[in-house]
């Protein structure tokens, strides 16, 4: 095997709720693979700056407020910024476990590849209609039509970045194939990563809160969505969906002006209802009002309380 301490990391890139977390648990169960989880905060807050040493800089204030960073256990070394700081963070991850470093991200793929030359990418896909249903369950959307937005944004990002990735440096993986034929797909991914397959990858669920692969999680949209909901979503995303191998369920029916207004109102109401249920009415109102009024000090306090509740919820 190559020296994994100097080899560029491998990015696992896919939309939120596309199965990247269960896949990362499978990867991390391998003794020669190291996946610390979602690290979008590393690239959300890293920006090109011609005036900075190396041409990059971090928005350190924004980084310090990111829930992912706060729960990562990473420490900020004094005197480092930009690509030097990114390299330090990657080194901290590598120090925790030997093996090839793999990193889950959901956006900013082009920026990540520019900052980490030579990185390979595993592009993970899931049926966007199931992604939308899962976003509703998380409280991120109130309608199937709006729940599709994260998938569109991630896949648009992929379409921009993919042409610059050499074919040997990228692999495609669908959630559906991973769940239906877990062993075969993990063998294929191990070949791509140039590591031997390890049966421990199939036992990821024994030490985590995630269950073993469950076929009932595939095509939930068929059982839980109305024909109208599906036709509206397919009108919005049909071209991207079919280009990725997901067939349309029927004729697409884009919502009209009044239907869009109704969907927006329903989406907003359901999201607020879910948020109040999770955070309580008081905290929800305090965080919302201080954010909208620009009361930064107070808002940071209430946002931190929300992050703590989010962390408990995601566990």
N, C-alpha and C positions, 0 to 999 in steps of 0.2 A: 504493500500500500504506500501511497505517497505520504510525504510529511504533512500531516493534517494541521500542524501548527502554522504552516506558511501557505497552505493551499487556500485559494479564495473560497468563501462560503458558498453554499448553494441556496438560492432563494426558492421557497415554496410560495407561489403567487396564485391567489384565487380570491373570489369575493367572500365577504363575511357570510357565514352560514352555508358555505359550500363544502364543508367537510375538512377544512384545513386543520382544525384542532384534533380531530380523531386521527388524521393522518400523521400529524406531528407526534402524537403519543406512540404510534407504531414505529416511527423513525427513532424516537428517543429510547425505545425499548431495546434497540440494537446496541451492542457494546461498543461498536466502532462509529456510531453516529451520535451527534450531540445537537439537540434542538431545544433551545430555551423558551420557545413559544413565540408569540406575536411581538414584533419589534418595530411596528410602524412608527413609533415615537422617534426612532433613530433617524428616520428620513423625512418625517413631517417637519422636523425642526432644523434640518440641515439645508443650507442654501448656498448657491454660488455667490461669491462676492469677489470681484476682481481686485479689490483693495486689501483683501485678507491674505495672510500667508497661505500659499497653496491654492488660493482661489476659492476657498469654501469657509463658511463659518456656521456656528450653531446659534440659534436663538435660545440662549441658556435659560432665560426666564420662562419661556414657553415649555422647554424641556422639563424643568423642575416641577411644572404643574401637571404633566401628563400622568394619568393613572397608571399606564403601563410601565413608565419609567419608575414611578414611585414604588411599584410592587416588584420591580425586576431585581432589586438588590444591587444594582450597579452603583458605584460611587464616582463622583466627579473629581478627577485629579486636578490639582492646581496647575495653572499655566498652559493647559492644552485646549485646543479648539480645532474646528474643522476636521480635516481628514486624520490628523494626529489623534484627536479625541475619539473619532469613530474607531480607529485602529485600537485604541486603548480599551474601548468598550468590547470589541470583538475579542481582544486578549483576555478580558475578564471572563467572558463566556467560556472561552477555551480552557481556562484554568480550572473550571468547575468539573469538567468531564473530558477525558481524551476522546479523540475521534473527529471525523469530518463535521464541521459546523454547518448546520442548516437553519435557515431563518424564515419564519412566516411573515409575509407582508401582504397587504390588500390594496395598496395604492403606491404611487410614486415609483413605479418600477424603473422607468427611464432614469430617474435621479439616482436610484440605488445602484444601477448598473454603471452609471458614470462615476460614482464614488467608489465602487468596488470592481475595478477592471478584472476580467477573467472569470467572473462569477457565472455559474450555470443556473438554470431556472427549471423548476418543475411547475408547469402551468396546470392548476387544478380547476376542474369544471364541475358544476352541478346544474341540473335542470333549473333554469331561472324561475320557473313557476314554484318549485319546491323552496328555492332560496327566498322567494317572496313570502311564502307561507311561514317559513321559519323566522323571518324578520318581524312578522306580525306577532308571533309567539314571544319574541324578545321585547316587544313594546316599542320597537324602532319604527313601526309603521302601523297604520290602522286599516289599510285596505291592500288588497293584492296589487292593485294598480300602482300604489306608491311603494310597496315593498320590493318592487323590482328595481328600484333606483340604484342600490348599492351594486347589484350585478351589472347593470349597464355601465356604471362608472368604472368598475374594475376591468370589464372586458374592453371598454374603449381605451383604457390605459394600456392593456395588453396589445391591442391592434396598433397602437402607436409605437410601442417598444419592440415588438416581436421581429419586425424585419431586420433589425440590427443584431439579432442574436443568431450566431451560426447554428445550423441544424444540429450538429453533434453536441451543442451546449444546452439544448432544451429538450424537455420531455413533456408529453401530455398525459394527464391522468384524470379520469372522470370519477366522481363520487360513486356513480352507479356501478361501474366496473369494479371499483375497490370493494364495495359491499358484496357484490354478487360473486366475485372470484378473488377473495382477498389474497390468498397465497400466491396465485399466479401474478397478480399485479405487483405485489411486493417483491417477488423475484425479479420482475422486469425493472422495477425502480432500483433495486440493488445493483443490477447489471449497469444501469446508467450511472450510478454513483461509484461504481468500481469497488464495491464491498461485497463480501459473501452474504448470502441470505442467512438470516438467523431465525429459528423458530420462536425465539422470545418475542419477535415482532407481533406474532399472532396472539400473544398472551398479555398484551398491553392493558387489557381491562381488569386484570387481576389486582393491579396496584393503583388503579385510578377510579374516578367516579363515573367514567364512561362505560357503557355496556359493550358487549361483543357485537360484531356486525349484525344488523337487523334489517332484513329485506323489507319489512313493513315501512321503513323510512324512505323507500324509493317511491316516487310518483304519488306522494301524499296528496298533491294538488287534485288528482282525479277524484279522490274521496271527499275532500274538504272544501272544494270550491264549486261555485255555481258555473253553469255554462256561460252566463253573462260575464262573470268575473274573468274567466279564462279568455274569452274572446277579446275583452278589452286589453288584457295584458299582452296577448299575442299581437294585437294591433300596434302596440307600443314597441315590442321587442322581437317581432317575428323574424325579421331579416337576420339579426345577429344570432338568434336562436337556431334557425335552420342551418346557418353557415357552420354551426358548431355541432351539428348532428342531431338536434332535438326537433322532432316533427311537430307540426301544428296539430292541434286537436280538432280544428274546424275552421270555418270562415272567421276572419278577424273583423271585429266591429269597434272602431274607435269611438270613444265617448264624445258626445256633442258638448256644446258649450255649457249647458245647464247641468248635464251629467258630470262634467269636470268640476263644476262648482260644488255639486253635492258630494262628490268623492273627496274633494279637498276638505270640506267641512267635517265629514265623517272621519277622515284620517286624523285631523287635528283633535277632534273630540276624543277619539279612542286612545290616541297617544297621551293626551292629558290625563285621561282616566287611569291608564296604566301607570303613569308617573306618580300620580297622587296615591295610588295604591301601594307603590313601592317606597316612596319617600315620605309620605304623609303630606297633607295639604299645606301645613306651615312651612316646611322646608322647601317644598315645590314652589310656593309663592315667593319666598325670600330669595331663592336662587334666581328665579325668573326676573323678578323686579330689579334686583341689584345688578344683574347682567344688562338689562335693558336701559337702566339709568346710568350705567357706567361707573358704579360705585365699586371700584376694583378691589379694594381691601376687604370690604364686607363680602363681595362676591366670591373671592378666593376662599373665605372661611366656609361659606355654604356649599360651594362646589366641592370642597374637600370632604364635607359630610356626605354629599351625594356619592363621591367616589368610593368612600368606605362602604356604603350600602351596596354599590354596584359590585365591589369586590366580593362581598359576602354572597350576593345573588349569583354571581358567575361561578363561585365555588360549588 
